[in-house]
Amino acid sequence: MKRGKLSAKIVITLVVVWLLIPLAATIVYSLFEDWTGIVPHGFTLANYKAIFTNPQFLTAMYQTVLICIIPILITIAVVLLALFVVTVYFPRLEKYVQILCMIPYTIQGVILSVSILILYARNKSFLSGRMVMLIGAYCIIILPHIYNGIRNAMRAINMKMLLEAAEMLGESKISAFFKVIVPNIITGITVSSLLAVGLLFGDYVIIRNLSSSNVTNMQVFLYQTMKRSSTESSAVFVVIMLVTFAITAVVLTMQSRSTMEKIRNEGK
């Protein structure tokens, strides 16, 4: 048994090291002026200084985080309400809701963005705004991921029994759903949100087609930087990865704290 555990740890360690090699090479490349030979030379932090003193980089970072958070919050709220209505009142319609939520898997980013432009660009209403169209497109793209995460989390608990117990204590169905069910599926919501963040952080096609030059995310800024300097673009990529890791760490820390508080309250 001990040999099996040791071999498993060795295999996992080798896999992790292998997966981290490209990231480590990118970090090293961003810290040197040139790496045309076996060993890089000319250690410098000028690449990071250049991007952090660039107002366009700070704007792109802010807009990227903004257009990631808003679509995720909207999609989570819509999916939660839809699953509540379907599960409680119309369980026979669940398969149709699932089909509708899976359709975005078959839609390519180019087709979606061009279709939205044709439909709304000439319309002089609130929906014709570039940011509105972009947020709507992102809601569609991340819909399957959010739906699957929340739906699987709901199936892992006895939702009907919990709702009935809450109703016996005087709560309404909608109040019981948000006070009892949602805290119990917060893990599924967190995981699906992180998947959506990774998907939106890597988008280039949709934001390029819909926003033109009005909104710039990190991928667009990365593409523009690649035209100037390969080492500076490597520094931008490293910053993108660190921001993604930071968001993930913050969300997981908040989730672990809420779980620990829940366990303590149950123990009392």
C-alpha positions in Angstrom: 0.0 0.0 0.0 2.8 2.4 0.9 4.6 1.7 -2.4 1.4 2.3 -4.3 0.9 5.6 -2.6 4.5 6.6 -3.2 4.3 5.8 -6.9 1.0 7.7 -7.2 2.6 10.8 -5.6 5.6 10.5 -7.9 3.4 10.3 -11.0 1.2 13.2 -9.9 4.4 15.3 -9.2 5.8 14.5 -12.6 2.6 15.4 -14.3 2.3 18.7 -12.4 6.0 19.6 -13.3 5.4 18.8 -16.9 2.3 21.0 -17.1 4.1 23.9 -15.4 7.1 23.8 -17.7 5.5 26.1 -20.4 4.5 28.6 -17.7 8.0 28.5 -16.1 9.6 29.0 -19.5 7.3 32.0 -20.2 8.2 33.6 -16.8 11.9 33.2 -17.5 11.6 34.6 -21.0 9.7 37.7 -19.7 12.6 38.4 -17.2 15.4 38.6 -19.8 16.2 40.7 -22.8 17.0 37.8 -25.1 16.8 34.0 -25.2 18.1 32.9 -28.5 20.7 30.5 -27.1 20.6 27.7 -24.5 20.8 30.2 -21.6 18.9 33.5 -21.5 20.9 36.7 -20.9 20.2 40.3 -19.9 18.1 40.0 -16.7 15.6 42.9 -16.6 12.3 44.0 -15.1 11.7 46.5 -17.9 8.9 44.5 -19.5 6.8 44.5 -16.3 7.6 48.2 -15.7 6.4 49.0 -19.2 3.1 47.2 -18.9 2.3 48.5 -15.4 3.0 52.0 -16.4 0.9 51.7 -19.5 -2.6 53.2 -19.0 -4.0 50.9 -21.7 -2.9 47.8 -19.7 -4.7 49.0 -16.6 -7.8 49.9 -18.6 -7.8 46.4 -20.2 -7.4 44.7 -16.9 -10.3 46.7 -15.4 -12.6 46.1 -18.3 -11.7 42.3 -18.4 -12.7 41.9 -14.8 -15.8 43.9 -15.3 -17.1 42.0 -18.3 -16.3 38.7 -16.5 -18.2 39.4 -13.3 -21.4 41.0 -14.7 -22.3 38.1 -17.2 -21.5 35.5 -14.6 -23.8 37.1 -11.9 -26.6 37.6 -14.5 -26.3 34.0 -15.7 -26.2 32.5 -12.2 -29.3 34.5 -11.2 -31.2 33.4 -14.3 -30.2 29.8 -14.0 -31.1 29.6 -10.3 -34.6 31.0 -10.9 -35.2 28.8 -13.9 -34.1 25.7 -12.1 -36.2 26.7 -9.1 -39.4 27.1 -11.2 -38.7 23.9 -13.2 -37.9 21.7 -10.2 -40.7 22.9 -8.0 -43.6 23.7 -10.4 -42.9 22.2 -13.8 -40.5 19.2 -13.5 -41.6 17.8 -16.9 -40.1 20.8 -18.6 -36.6 20.2 -17.2 -35.4 18.3 -20.3 -36.4 21.2 -22.5 -34.6 23.7 -20.3 -31.5 21.5 -20.5 -31.7 21.4 -24.3 -32.0 25.2 -24.5 -29.0 25.6 -22.2 -26.9 23.2 -24.2 -27.4 24.9 -27.5 -24.6 27.4 -27.0 -22.1 24.5 -27.1 -22.9 24.3 -30.9 -22.5 28.1 -31.6 -19.2 29.4 -32.7 -18.0 32.7 -31.4 -17.8 34.3 -34.9 -21.3 33.2 -35.8 -22.7 34.5 -32.5 -21.0 37.9 -32.7 -21.9 38.5 -36.3 -25.6 37.4 -35.7 -25.8 39.8 -32.7 -24.3 42.7 -34.8 -26.8 42.1 -37.7 -29.7 42.0 -35.3 -29.0 44.8 -32.9 -26.3 47.2 -34.4 -28.8 49.3 -36.4 -31.4 49.3 -33.6 -31.2 52.6 -31.7 -32.2 51.2 -28.3 -30.6 50.1 -25.1 -29.7 46.8 -26.7 -27.6 48.4 -29.4 -24.9 49.4 -26.9 -21.6 47.7 -27.5 -21.2 46.8 -23.9 -24.7 45.5 -23.6 -24.2 43.3 -26.7 -21.0 42.0 -25.3 -22.4 41.1 -21.9 -25.4 39.4 -23.6 -23.1 37.3 -25.8 -20.9 36.3 -22.8 -24.1 35.2 -20.9 -24.9 32.9 -23.8 -21.4 31.5 -24.1 -21.1 30.6 -20.4 -24.7 29.4 -20.0 -24.0 25.7 -20.4 -21.1 25.7 -17.9 -23.1 27.6 -15.3 -26.2 25.4 -15.9 -24.3 22.1 -15.6 -22.5 23.1 -12.4 -25.7 24.3 -10.6 -27.8 21.4 -11.9 -25.3 18.8 -10.8 -25.0 20.4 -7.4 -28.8 20.4 -7.0 -28.9 16.7 -7.9 -26.4 15.9 -5.1 -28.8 17.1 -2.4 -32.4 16.2 -1.7 -33.9 19.5 -2.8 -37.5 18.6 -2.4 -37.1 17.3 1.1 -35.2 20.4 2.2 -37.8 22.7 0.7 -40.6 20.7 2.4 -38.8 20.9 5.8 -38.3 24.7 5.4 -42.0 25.1 4.5 -43.0 23.3 7.6 -41.0 25.8 9.6 -42.9 28.7 8.0 -40.7 29.7 5.1 -42.1 30.3 1.6 -40.8 28.2 -1.3 -38.8 31.0 -2.9 -37.4 32.1 0.5 -36.5 28.5 1.4 -34.8 28.1 -1.9 -32.4 31.0 -1.4 -31.9 30.4 2.3 -31.5 26.6 2.3 -30.8 25.3 -1.2 -28.4 28.0 -2.5 -26.0 27.7 0.5 -25.9 23.9 0.0 -25.0 24.2 -3.7 -22.5 27.0 -3.3 -19.7 24.7 -4.3 -21.3 23.9 -7.6 -21.9 27.6 -8.2 -18.2 28.4 -7.4 -16.8 25.7 -9.7 -19.0 26.7 -12.6 -18.1 30.4 -12.0 -14.4 29.6 -12.2 -14.9 27.8 -15.4 -16.7 30.8 -16.8 -14.0 33.1 -15.7 -11.4 31.0 -17.5 -13.5 31.0 -20.6 -14.1 34.7 -20.7 -10.5 35.6 -19.8 -9.4 33.8 -22.9 -11.9 35.4 -25.4 -10.6 37.3 -28.3 -13.0 36.8 -31.2 -16.3 37.9 -29.6 -15.0 41.0 -28.0 -13.1 42.0 -31.1 -16.2 41.7 -33.3 -18.7 43.2 -31.0 -16.8 46.0 -29.2 -14.3 47.0 -31.9 -12.0 49.5 -30.1 -14.6 50.5 -27.5 -13.8 47.7 -25.0 -10.4 46.1 -24.7 -9.8 42.9 -22.7 -6.5 41.3 -21.8 -6.4 39.0 -24.9 -6.8 42.0 -27.2 -4.1 43.9 -25.3 -1.9 40.7 -25.5 -2.3 40.6 -29.3 -1.4 44.2 -29.6 1.7 43.8 -27.4 2.9 40.8 -29.5 3.3 43.1 -32.5 5.8 45.3 -30.5 7.8 42.9 -28.4 7.7 39.1 -27.7 9.3 39.5 -24.2 6.8 42.2 -23.2 3.9 40.0 -24.5 5.3 37.1 -22.3 5.1 39.5 -19.3 1.5 40.3 -20.1 0.7 36.6 -20.3 2.3 36.0 -16.9 0.2 38.8 -15.4 -2.9 37.3 -16.9 -2.1 33.9 -15.3 -1.4 35.5 -11.9 -4.6 37.4 -12.0 -6.5 34.2 -12.8 -4.8 32.4 -10.0 -5.5 35.2 -7.6 -9.2 35.2 -8.5 -9.4 31.5 -8.1 -7.6 31.6 -4.7 -9.9 34.3 -3.4 -13.0 32.5 -4.4 -11.8 29.2 -3.0 -10.8 30.9 0.2 -14.2 32.4 0.6 -15.8 29.1 -0.1 -13.6 27.2 2.4 -14.4 29.9 5.1 -18.2 29.6 4.5 -17.9 25.8 4.7 -16.0 25.9 8.0 -18.5 28.4 9.5 -21.3 26.1 8.4 -19.6 23.1 10.0 -19.1 25.0 13.2 -22.7 26.2 13.3 -23.9 22.6 12.8 -21.6 21.5 15.6 -23.1 24.0 18.0 
